[in-house]
Amino acid sequence: MKYCRFQLDGQAYYGLVESVAGRVAILRTLVTAPEESDGDLEGLRTRRIEPIPMDEAALLPPVQPSKIVCVGRNYREHAAELGHEVPKEPLLFFKPSSALLAPGGVVRRPKISQRVDYEGELCVVIGKTCYQPPPEEDVRRCILGYTCLNDVTARDLQNRDGQWARAKGFDTSCPVGPLVTDEIDPWTGVGVETRVNGAVKQQGNTRDFIFALDVVIRYIAQTMTLFPGDLIATGTPAGVGPVVAGDVVEVSVEGVGTLRNSVVDE
Ligand code: MG
């Protein structure tokens, strides 16, 4: 199942994304928010609407998270390209909800930064409250689905600041979407690709994670409650690089789709 969030006549709706005659469209809205489904997407009530082609929908970020937890350096080659050791346990940081940006939205490079990078990532959407799960529990049941995320980073501020709050948390630094799907399996391998102005810059696969998603979820939930709708950005593959005003960045996750955003100077 695939869903998005969109705006129509000034109101926000969740919409089921389906294929009709080779065209991807929103045919039904969800009466209950997916985050309130207790992980049961199939059981959600829906209402039929006049079909809206996905490429004509006014998309919003597909979730309204209480927090966005990010994993740094979760691919060996990316750790190496930045000159870092492979971490011994997951390296976590946050992005604030004020950083969220819709698919098609514009990334604004902050005036105080000279170097802003893309970081294409697979993103987990939590579906069930999760805190200190017992060892026998399969934490995959806490996952509602997956989407694309661009962990936009002011690299110079990251290198200068002891904490990454400014570097990773500025407004528009968290494009996410376009939809959430439960139809992929990152444990068996999902491709993650980033393109800038059509040129391929990053090509990774979740098979190469240093820490598998269940390890990451357990690690986070050891100290903080994951709530439905919370996001986990799972780290970026090798090939990060800068963007400048006028660039268009696309993050594609196999089986999810493409998150597309343009860049301007603040
Ligand atoms: Mg990242």
Boltz pocket constraint, residues with backbone or C-beta under 6 A from the ligand:
constraints:
  - pocket:
      binder: B
      contacts: [[A, 70], [A, 71], [A, 72], [A, 119], [A, 121], [A, 151], [A, 233], [A, 235], [A, 236]]
      max_distance: 6.0
